[in-house]
Amino acid sequence: MTIIDMIKERTIEVGDCWEWQGALQACGTTPTIRHKQRTMSVRRLIMEVQGYSLESKVATCTCGNHLCVNPEHVEIITRKKLTKRVASQIRRSVSVIRMAKISSVARQHAKLNEQLAEEIRQADGTQREIAKRFGVSQATVSVIKRGKTWRDYNNPFAQLIGASNK
């Protein structure tokens, strides 16, 4: 029996992922295993068995499932790259939540509401015609259509819409 087979026996298949059912590191996020008198990361063991050099690198999963140990989902990256990846994920999720809260407070005193902003986003015609129809300026119509203001924060692409127009 190979080490990969031994690891697979201690997992449950969830989609493409092999979710680890064994021990976890103290923080509860890294699957660990006892191998050759030492405790180590299951992902690290998988990469060592496949012949990869792990000197000053980290074995992590690409699927985002912290319990996944599927060899096809394991990659080796530097700690610096891992730190950047995690930081960008945190920043992205925090900034959308934060901006939604700030916008909801500012919108309490606005002439428009979310429904009217959505109608402006979907409206056809020139910006001047749309502005006249809704009683706002052409500049307001422009920034709404470009996603600079009145973003739909329920839309999973809300952050990308405004980012592409900076």
ChimeraX attribute file (.defattr): number of C-alpha atoms within 10 A of each C-alpha:
attribute: neighborCount
match mode: 1-to-1
recipient: residues
	/A:1	5
	/A:2	8
	/A:3	12
	/A:4	16
	/A:5	9
	/A:6	10
	/A:7	20
	/A:8	18
	/A:9	12
	/A:10	13
	/A:11	18
	/A:12	13
	/A:13	12
	/A:14	9
	/A:15	7
	/A:16	11
	/A:17	20
	/A:18	22
	/A:19	20
	/A:20	23
	/A:21	16
	/A:22	13
	/A:23	17
	/A:24	16
	/A:25	13
	/A:26	9
	/A:27	6
	/A:28	11
	/A:29	12
	/A:30	20
	/A:31	22
	/A:32	21
	/A:33	19
	/A:34	12
	/A:35	12
	/A:36	7
	/A:37	6
	/A:38	7
	/A:39	12
	/A:40	16
	/A:41	20
	/A:42	28
	/A:43	26
	/A:44	24
	/A:45	21
	/A:46	19
	/A:47	18
	/A:48	13
	/A:49	12
	/A:50	11
	/A:51	9
	/A:52	12
	/A:53	11
	/A:54	15
	/A:55	7
	/A:56	8
	/A:57	15
	/A:58	19
	/A:59	21
	/A:60	23
	/A:61	21
	/A:62	14
	/A:63	13
	/A:64	10
	/A:65	14
	/A:66	15
	/A:67	20
	/A:68	27
	/A:69	26
	/A:70	23
	/A:71	17
	/A:72	12
	/A:73	17
	/A:74	18
	/A:75	14
	/A:76	18
	/A:77	15
	/A:78	14
	/A:79	13
	/A:80	10
	/A:81	12
	/A:82	16
	/A:83	10
	/A:84	11
	/A:85	11
	/A:86	11
	/A:87	11
	/A:88	12
	/A:89	10
	/A:90	11
	/A:91	11
	/A:92	12
	/A:93	11
	/A:94	12
	/A:95	12
	/A:96	16
	/A:97	13
	/A:98	10
	/A:99	13
	/A:100	18
	/A:101	13
	/A:102	11
	/A:103	15
	/A:104	13
	/A:105	10
	/A:106	10
	/A:107	14
	/A:108	10
	/A:109	9
	/A:110	8
	/A:111	9
	/A:112	14
	/A:113	12
	/A:114	13
	/A:115	10
	/A:116	13
	/A:117	20
	/A:118	15
	/A:119	12
	/A:120	20
	/A:121	19
	/A:122	10
	/A:123	14
	/A:124	10
	/A:125	9
	/A:126	10
	/A:127	18
	/A:128	14
	/A:129	15
	/A:130	20
	/A:131	18
	/A:132	12
	/A:133	10
	/A:134	14
	/A:135	11
	/A:136	14
	/A:137	14
	/A:138	15
	/A:139	12
	/A:140	17
	/A:141	23
	/A:142	18
	/A:143	16
	/A:144	17
	/A:145	21
	/A:146	18
	/A:147	20
	/A:148	17
	/A:149	15
	/A:150	23
	/A:151	24
	/A:152	16
	/A:153	16
	/A:154	9
	/A:155	9
	/A:156	10
	/A:157	12
	/A:158	15
	/A:159	19
	/A:160	10
	/A:161	17
	/A:162	17
	/A:163	12
	/A:164	10
	/A:165	10
	/A:166	8
